């Protein structure tokens, strides 16, 4: 049996260089023993019709942490009133893909409805929504809060991911320095269009005119992955969740993937966590300013127990570079036995 | 061992032993929409011996940063009828007049890199400016007019540039402005269908300006493909200047903003600002 993981996390959000208000949100929960981290980021759509998507993003993250953290002992932040996680007998993937994703969506919708009850839309906001195509009242109800969601659950024996909409999840594997995308990108999501927690699908079962034309089933577009881990198939060294403003800021995707190695390089240094915490906001602000102009939110999850015995990574040099693309630098001397 | 998750029903209470369940499942293969190649990640616990280079702690993570590309296309009808009543001359003038305004909009949206190209179609179609040219250095070379109206050929050339690649995943929605004074003389329908079958073609902001009252508005409406956006009809050079300026500035500004749209929620993924008023021209002002 291998050494137990010690999962730690960091988070940061910055407002887009070209934005008026922040539409992103992110948060995480780490168990006191370090054997579990549950993390989520969400990207409110912004734009004229999504005028409460900052709240929608926050609701998405809060609900995701509440529901995904429950099996691991995290008390739900909002206490009473949560819908039960749908019981889905079978594999853990089914829990992620069907049970958890559906429960998150339904609970998110309840949070939206509660917000509307406490603060109804103003007449001018209602008029803005009326400009859309033929939307059902419930679609208009949820649209202002539209948001994506990315979720990661790291555990001593497994990792799991859930994603609705755009954004990126990266894994960094051990000493090889290889970076992976555990969930493939949806090729249909281009030109700023995304799946959303506010999305409806056409009702294929509609048999009568008085039945709804649209169904609320955003989980049908969710992507998910569950992977058990072991000594033979170890967990990633580092996991990164980010809204799409981050990857959209780089000239190419390889430049974005490099962040996983670079963050690992910084974290592995003595005092690395404090240094990263102190620099993260500056780095993200620079990235938005020089790149996409969009809000950027990121959560880093890393296995602290394995940083001590993994190979070191060289951070990217933006002045000069004499390191190869894998991030390795020539051996200077024995670092570890 | 059970895969049963019935222990998850407690609301707000302590849950149990899903951790045990997950631990027991460690021998199973990964599952998901796209299971990763497990073999590629095995046996990765070796300790390397690398050294962090000096002075790297301040470095921003990641590679080279870049603005998001925004591709702008002019599709210009250069058929023989465009040589009548100086229509093509007015078109050349209007586009040239719009360039400084496009540069101003681009400067106000510094995170979008506006890249301009143009296509001419008459008998067949050709690139007038084939290389995506930064608006800051874009110069308009006058078009002349002779031949038929092969819109389908132009759409086929456009479609080839809206595939991925060469389009980058991170690009902003492209803008295509079609200018025509008449009827297509080739089979444009299949070419238009092929354009709209491409994700970038479907999500491009498509604007159409009719030059004169003889243009086929139903073709232009079909090209736009958005019931909320109608083709504009320019009946004199002044209107053409205003409409081209609107298409190349107000629409450009809207497409430059990085706001997202829920897939399928709205007819278009970029909010189109209202066009300039028609000013209900009098018959005396109508030239075309």
Contacts between the chains, C-beta under 8 A, distances in Angstrom:
chain1	res1	chain2	res2	distance
A	2	B	45	7.5
A	16	B	258	6.9
A	17	B	111	6.5
A	18	B	109	7.0
A	18	B	110	7.7
A	18	B	111	5.4
A	18	B	257	7.2
A	18	B	258	6.8
A	19	B	258	7.9
A	36	B	19	7.9
A	43	B	260	7.0
A	45	B	259	6.4
A	45	B	260	4.2
A	45	B	261	6.5
A	45	B	262	6.4
A	46	B	258	7.7
A	46	B	259	4.1
A	46	B	260	6.6
A	47	B	257	7.5
A	47	B	259	3.4
A	47	B	260	7.0
A	47	B	261	6.8
A	47	B	271	6.9
A	48	B	271	5.8
A	49	B	265	8.0
A	49	B	266	7.3
A	49	B	271	8.0
A	50	B	259	7.4
A	50	B	260	7.9
A	70	B	8	6.7
A	70	B	10	7.9
A	70	B	15	5.6
A	71	B	5	7.9
A	71	B	7	7.9
A	71	B	8	5.8
A	71	B	15	5.1
A	71	B	18	3.8
A	71	B	19	7.4
A	72	B	15	7.6
A	72	B	18	7.2
A	72	B	19	6.6
A	73	B	14	6.3
A	73	B	15	6.6
A	75	B	12	6.8
A	76	B	11	7.9
A	76	B	12	5.7
A	79	B	12	5.6
A	80	B	11	7.1
A	80	B	12	6.0
A	81	B	11	7.8
A	82	B	11	5.2
A	82	B	12	6.7
A	84	B	8	7.4
A	84	B	9	4.8
A	84	B	10	7.9
A	84	B	11	6.0
A	85	B	5	7.5
A	85	B	8	4.5
A	85	B	9	7.2
A	87	B	5	5.9
A	87	B	6	5.4
A	87	B	8	6.7
A	87	B	9	6.4
A	88	B	5	6.3
A	89	B	3	6.6
A	89	B	4	5.4
A	89	B	5	7.0
A	89	B	6	7.7
A	90	B	3	5.6
A	91	B	3	6.1
A	91	B	25	7.8
A	91	B	28	7.6
A	91	B	31	5.7
A	92	B	3	7.4
A	92	B	21	7.8
A	92	B	22	6.3
A	92	B	25	6.0
A	92	B	31	7.4
A	93	B	31	3.8
A	93	B	32	5.5
A	95	B	5	5.7
A	96	B	32	7.6
A	97	B	32	7.4
A	97	B	33	7.4
A	99	B	5	7.0
A	99	B	8	8.0
A	131	B	228	7.9
A	132	B	265	6.8
A	132	B	266	5.2
A	133	B	265	7.8
A	133	B	266	6.1
A	133	B	267	5.5
A	135	B	265	7.5
A	139	B	265	7.4
A	143	B	262	7.1
A	143	B	265	6.4
A	146	B	260	8.0
A	146	B	262	5.0
A	146	B	265	7.7
A	148	B	260	7.8
A	155	B	19	7.1
A	155	B	22	6.0
A	156	B	19	7.9
A	156	B	23	7.4
A	157	B	19	7.8
A	157	B	22	5.3
A	157	B	23	4.4
A	157	B	25	7.7
A	157	B	26	4.9
A	158	B	22	5.1
A	158	B	25	7.3
A	158	B	26	6.9
A	161	B	32	7.8
A	166	B	260	7.2
A	173	B	41	5.4
A	173	B	44	5.2
A	174	B	44	3.6
A	174	B	45	6.2
A	174	B	46	7.3
A	175	B	44	6.5
A	175	B	45	7.8
A	175	B	46	5.2
A	175	B	47	6.7
A	175	B	48	4.0
A	176	B	44	5.7
A	178	B	40	7.8
A	178	B	41	7.9
A	180	B	36	6.6
A	180	B	41	7.5
A	182	B	32	7.9
A	182	B	36	5.9
A	183	B	32	7.7
A	183	B	33	7.2
A	183	B	34	6.9
A	184	B	33	7.8
A	184	B	34	5.1
A	185	B	169	7.3
A	187	B	164	7.5
A	187	B	199	6.9
A	188	B	199	6.1
A	188	B	263	7.2
A	189	B	263	7.2
A	190	B	164	7.5
A	190	B	167	7.7
A	190	B	169	6.3
A	190	B	171	7.6
A	190	B	199	5.2
A	190	B	200	6.2
A	190	B	203	6.3
A	191	B	171	7.4
A	191	B	172	7.1
A	191	B	173	4.1
A	191	B	174	7.8
A	191	B	199	7.5
A	191	B	200	6.6
A	191	B	203	3.8
A	191	B	204	7.6
A	191	B	269	5.7
A	192	B	172	7.0
A	192	B	173	6.3
A	192	B	258	6.8
A	192	B	259	6.9
A	192	B	260	5.0
A	192	B	261	6.1
A	192	B	269	5.9
A	192	B	270	7.7
A	193	B	203	6.3
A	193	B	260	7.2
A	193	B	261	5.3
A	193	B	262	7.6
A	193	B	263	4.8
A	193	B	269	4.8
A	194	B	260	5.1
A	194	B	261	7.3
A	194	B	262	6.6
A	194	B	263	6.2
A	195	B	262	7.3
A	195	B	263	5.6
A	196	B	262	3.8
A	196	B	263	7.2
A	196	B	265	7.7
A	198	B	262	5.6
A	198	B	265	7.5
A	199	B	262	5.2
A	199	B	263	6.6
A	199	B	264	7.2
A	199	B	265	7.1
A	221	B	263	7.9
A	223	B	32	7.7
A	223	B	33	4.9
A	223	B	34	7.7
A	224	B	32	5.3
A	224	B	33	6.1
A	225	B	30	6.7
A	225	B	31	7.6
A	225	B	32	3.3
A	225	B	33	6.9
A	225	B	34	7.2
A	225	B	35	7.2
A	225	B	36	7.2
A	226	B	30	6.5
A	226	B	31	5.5
A	226	B	32	5.8
A	227	B	30	3.7
A	227	B	31	8.0
A	227	B	32	7.6
A	227	B	35	7.9
A	227	B	36	6.9
A	227	B	38	7.7
A	228	B	22	7.6
A	228	B	25	5.7
A	228	B	26	4.1
A	228	B	27	6.9
A	228	B	28	5.9
A	228	B	29	7.9
A	228	B	30	6.8
A	229	B	26	7.0
A	230	B	26	5.5
A	230	B	27	7.8
A	231	B	45	7.1
A	232	B	42	5.4
A	232	B	43	6.9
A	233	B	38	5.5
A	233	B	41	6.2
A	233	B	42	5.5
A	234	B	41	7.4
A	234	B	42	8.0
A	234	B	44	5.9
A	234	B	45	5.7
A	244	B	260	8.0
A	245	B	258	7.1
A	247	B	170	7.0
A	248	B	68	5.9
A	248	B	170	4.6
A	248	B	258	7.5
A	249	B	65	5.5
A	249	B	66	7.5
A	250	B	62	5.9
A	250	B	63	5.7
A	250	B	64	6.8
A	250	B	65	6.2
A	250	B	66	6.7
A	250	B	170	7.9
A	251	B	63	6.7
A	251	B	64	4.5
A	251	B	65	6.9
A	251	B	66	3.9
A	252	B	63	7.2
A	252	B	64	7.9
A	253	B	169	7.6
A	254	B	63	6.5
A	255	B	62	5.6
A	255	B	63	2.5
A	255	B	64	5.5
A	255	B	65	7.8
A	256	B	62	6.1
A	256	B	63	7.2
A	258	B	61	7.1
A	258	B	62	5.1
A	258	B	63	4.9
A	259	B	61	4.1
A	259	B	62	4.1
A	262	B	59	7.2
A	262	B	61	3.5
A	262	B	62	6.3
A	263	B	61	5.4
A	265	B	52	5.9
A	265	B	56	6.9
A	266	B	57	6.5
A	266	B	61	7.3
A	268	B	52	7.4
A	269	B	52	6.3
A	269	B	57	6.9
A	275	B	57	5.9
A	279	B	57	7.9
A	279	B	58	7.2
A	283	B	60	4.6
A	283	B	61	6.2
A	286	B	60	5.6
A	286	B	65	7.9
A	287	B	60	6.7
A	287	B	62	7.0
A	287	B	65	6.2
A	290	B	65	4.1
A	291	B	65	4.3
A	291	B	66	6.4
A	291	B	67	7.0
A	291	B	68	7.8
A	291	B	111	7.0
A	292	B	67	7.9
A	292	B	68	5.7
A	292	B	111	5.9
A	292	B	170	7.7
A	292	B	258	6.0
A	293	B	67	8.0
A	293	B	68	7.9
A	293	B	109	7.9
A	293	B	110	7.3
A	293	B	111	3.0
A	293	B	112	7.8
A	293	B	258	5.8
A	294	B	111	7.8
A	294	B	258	4.4
A	306	B	45	7.6
A	309	B	47	5.0
A	310	B	47	6.5
A	310	B	48	6.9
A	311	B	46	7.6
A	311	B	47	6.3
A	311	B	48	2.1
A	311	B	49	6.6
A	311	B	50	4.9
A	312	B	48	7.0
A	312	B	49	7.8
A	312	B	50	4.0
A	312	B	51	6.3
A	312	B	52	5.5
A	313	B	50	6.6
A	313	B	52	7.5
A	314	B	50	6.6
A	314	B	51	7.5
A	314	B	52	5.9
A	314	B	53	5.2
A	314	B	56	6.9
A	315	B	52	7.0
A	315	B	53	7.4
A	315	B	56	4.2
A	315	B	57	7.6
A	315	B	59	5.1
A	315	B	61	7.0
A	316	B	59	6.1
A	316	B	60	8.0
A	316	B	61	6.7
A	316	B	62	6.5
A	316	B	63	6.5
A	317	B	53	6.9
A	317	B	56	6.5
A	317	B	59	6.4
A	318	B	59	5.9
A	318	B	60	6.7
A	323	B	53	7.1
A	328	B	48	7.2
A	328	B	50	5.3
A	329	B	50	5.6
A	329	B	51	5.6
A	329	B	52	7.8
A	329	B	53	6.0
A	330	B	51	7.8
A	331	B	49	4.8
A	331	B	50	6.9
A	331	B	51	7.2
A	332	B	51	4.2
A	333	B	49	7.6
A	333	B	51	7.7
A	334	B	49	6.0
A	335	B	47	7.9
A	335	B	49	4.7
A	335	B	50	7.3
A	335	B	51	7.2
A	336	B	47	4.8
A	336	B	49	6.8
